[in-house]
Protein backbone atom coordinates (compact mmCIF):
# COMPACT_ATOMS: atom_id res chain seq x y z
CA UNK A 1 0.00 0.00 0.00
CA UNK A 2 1.65 3.18 -1.14
CA UNK A 3 0.80 6.65 0.09
CA UNK A 4 1.21 9.81 -1.85
CA UNK A 5 2.94 12.67 -0.06
CA UNK A 6 0.61 15.48 0.89
CA UNK A 7 1.82 18.94 -0.02
CA UNK A 8 0.44 22.00 1.67
CA UNK A 9 0.98 25.35 0.07
CA UNK A 10 2.10 28.40 2.00
CA UNK A 11 -1.19 30.19 1.37
CA UNK A 12 -3.17 27.37 3.02
CA UNK A 13 -0.86 27.43 6.02
CA UNK A 14 -1.23 31.21 6.34
CA UNK A 15 -5.04 31.01 6.12
CA UNK A 16 -5.13 28.31 8.79
CA UNK A 17 -2.90 30.35 11.08
CA UNK A 18 -5.05 33.48 10.74
CA UNK A 19 -8.42 31.79 11.26
CA UNK A 20 -8.21 31.59 15.10
CA UNK A 21 -7.02 35.22 15.26
CA UNK A 22 -9.98 36.40 13.19
CA UNK A 23 -12.38 34.47 15.40
CA UNK A 24 -10.96 36.10 18.54
CA UNK A 25 -11.27 39.57 17.02
CA UNK A 26 -15.08 39.33 16.86
CA UNK A 27 -17.02 41.40 19.39
CA UNK A 28 -18.26 39.61 22.49
CA UNK A 29 -22.06 39.68 22.77
CA UNK A 30 -24.06 39.53 25.99
CA UNK A 31 -26.41 36.57 26.27
CA UNK A 32 -29.21 38.56 27.90
CA UNK A 33 -29.53 41.33 30.44
CA UNK A 34 -27.07 41.57 33.34
CA UNK A 35 -28.52 41.15 36.84
CA UNK A 36 -27.48 42.54 40.22
CA UNK A 37 -28.30 41.22 43.68
CA UNK A 38 -27.53 42.78 47.04
CA UNK A 39 -25.49 40.80 49.53
CA UNK A 40 -25.74 43.53 52.19
CA UNK A 41 -26.19 47.31 52.36
CA UNK A 42 -22.75 48.03 50.84
CA UNK A 43 -22.11 44.99 48.61
CA UNK A 44 -23.72 43.55 45.50
CA UNK A 45 -23.01 40.83 42.93
CA UNK A 46 -23.31 41.54 39.21
CA UNK A 47 -24.02 38.51 37.03
CA UNK A 48 -24.08 38.29 33.22
CA UNK A 49 -23.81 35.72 30.47
CA UNK A 50 -21.78 36.27 27.32
CA UNK A 51 -19.55 34.65 24.78
CA UNK A 52 -16.19 33.61 26.21
CA UNK A 53 -14.30 36.71 27.39
CA UNK A 54 -10.79 37.25 26.00
CA UNK A 55 -7.73 37.02 28.23
CA UNK A 56 -4.80 39.42 28.37
CA UNK A 57 -1.10 38.51 28.20
CA UNK A 58 -1.08 37.59 31.91
CA UNK A 59 -3.95 35.12 31.42
CA UNK A 60 -6.50 37.24 33.32
CA UNK A 61 -9.90 38.12 31.90
CA UNK A 62 -9.61 41.23 29.73
CA UNK A 63 -12.81 42.89 30.95
CA UNK A 64 -13.96 45.42 33.56
CA UNK A 65 -17.34 45.80 35.21
CA UNK A 66 -18.46 49.14 36.72
CA UNK A 67 -21.61 49.28 38.85
CA UNK A 68 -22.93 52.75 39.69
CA UNK A 69 -19.49 54.30 39.30
CA UNK A 70 -17.73 51.66 41.45
CA UNK A 71 -15.42 49.16 39.81
CA UNK A 72 -16.35 45.55 40.48
CA UNK A 73 -13.70 43.11 41.73
CA UNK A 74 -13.24 39.39 41.33
CA UNK A 75 -14.64 38.90 37.83
CA UNK A 76 -14.79 35.15 37.27
CA UNK A 77 -16.63 32.50 35.30
CA UNK A 78 -19.11 30.56 37.43
CA UNK A 79 -20.92 28.35 34.95
CA UNK A 80 -22.75 28.09 31.67
CA UNK A 81 -26.15 29.05 30.33
CA UNK A 82 -26.62 27.23 27.07
CA UNK A 83 -23.61 28.05 24.91
CA UNK A 84 -22.77 31.21 26.92
CA UNK A 85 -20.43 31.49 29.88
CA UNK A 86 -21.88 33.04 33.09
CA UNK A 87 -19.64 35.54 34.88
CA UNK A 88 -19.99 37.23 38.28
CA UNK A 89 -18.24 40.19 39.87
CA UNK A 90 -18.52 41.65 43.38
CA UNK A 91 -19.09 45.35 44.03
CA UNK A 92 -18.24 47.22 47.23
CA UNK A 93 -19.35 50.79 47.83
CA UNK A 94 -19.38 53.32 50.67
CA UNK A 95 -22.86 54.41 49.64
CA UNK A 96 -25.87 52.50 50.88
CA UNK A 97 -27.44 50.37 48.13
CA UNK A 98 -31.22 50.17 47.88
CA UNK A 99 -33.10 47.16 46.56
CA UNK A 100 -35.53 47.96 43.75
CA UNK A 101 -33.47 50.92 42.52
CA UNK A 102 -32.06 50.98 38.99
CA UNK A 103 -28.29 51.31 38.68
CA UNK A 104 -26.06 51.66 35.62
CA UNK A 105 -23.77 48.73 34.78
CA UNK A 106 -20.92 49.27 32.32
CA UNK A 107 -19.03 46.30 30.92
CA UNK A 108 -15.77 47.05 29.08
CA UNK A 109 -14.44 44.07 27.16
CA UNK A 110 -10.93 44.28 25.63
CA UNK A 111 -10.88 46.83 22.79
CA UNK A 112 -14.59 46.91 21.97
CA UNK A 113 -17.09 49.63 22.88
CA UNK A 114 -18.44 49.83 26.42
CA UNK A 115 -21.71 47.95 26.98
CA UNK A 116 -24.06 50.06 29.16
CA UNK A 117 -27.24 48.68 30.73
CA UNK A 118 -29.66 49.76 33.49
CA UNK A 119 -30.13 47.04 36.10
CA UNK A 120 -32.68 46.83 38.91
CA UNK A 121 -30.95 45.80 42.12
CA UNK A 122 -32.62 42.71 43.58
CA UNK A 123 -32.82 42.22 47.36
CA UNK A 124 -30.57 39.78 49.21
CA UNK A 125 -31.88 36.25 49.57
Secondary structure as the mmCIF struct_conf table of DSSP 4:
data_model
#
loop_
_struct_conf.conf_type_id
_struct_conf.id
_struct_conf.beg_label_comp_id
_struct_conf.beg_label_asym_id
_struct_conf.beg_label_seq_id
_struct_conf.end_label_comp_id
_struct_conf.end_label_asym_id
_struct_conf.end_label_seq_id
HELX_LH_PP_P HELX_LH_PP_P1 UNK A 4 UNK A 6
HELX_RH_AL_P HELX_RH_AL_P1 UNK A 10 UNK A 24
TURN_TY1_P TURN_TY1_P1 UNK A 25 UNK A 25
BEND BEND1 UNK A 26 UNK A 26
HELX_LH_PP_P HELX_LH_PP_P2 UNK A 27 UNK A 28
STRN STRN1 UNK A 30 UNK A 30
BEND BEND2 UNK A 31 UNK A 32
STRN STRN2 UNK A 35 UNK A 40
TURN_TY1_P TURN_TY1_P2 UNK A 41 UNK A 42
STRN STRN3 UNK A 43 UNK A 50
BEND BEND3 UNK A 51 UNK A 51
HELX_LH_PP_P HELX_LH_PP_P3 UNK A 52 UNK A 54
STRN STRN4 UNK A 55 UNK A 55
TURN_TY1_P TURN_TY1_P3 UNK A 57 UNK A 58
BEND BEND4 UNK A 59 UNK A 60
STRN STRN5 UNK A 61 UNK A 61
STRN STRN6 UNK A 63 UNK A 67
TURN_TY1_P TURN_TY1_P4 UNK A 68 UNK A 69
STRN STRN7 UNK A 70 UNK A 71
STRN STRN8 UNK A 73 UNK A 81
TURN_TY1_P TURN_TY1_P5 UNK A 82 UNK A 83
STRN STRN9 UNK A 84 UNK A 92
BEND BEND5 UNK A 94 UNK A 95
HELX_LH_PP_P HELX_LH_PP_P4 UNK A 96 UNK A 97
TURN_TY1_P TURN_TY1_P6 UNK A 99 UNK A 100
STRN STRN10 UNK A 102 UNK A 109
TURN_TY1_P TURN_TY1_P7 UNK A 110 UNK A 111
BEND BEND6 UNK A 112 UNK A 112
HELX_LH_PP_P HELX_LH_PP_P5 UNK A 113 UNK A 114
STRN STRN11 UNK A 115 UNK A 122
HELX_LH_PP_P HELX_LH_PP_P6 UNK A 123 UNK A 124
#
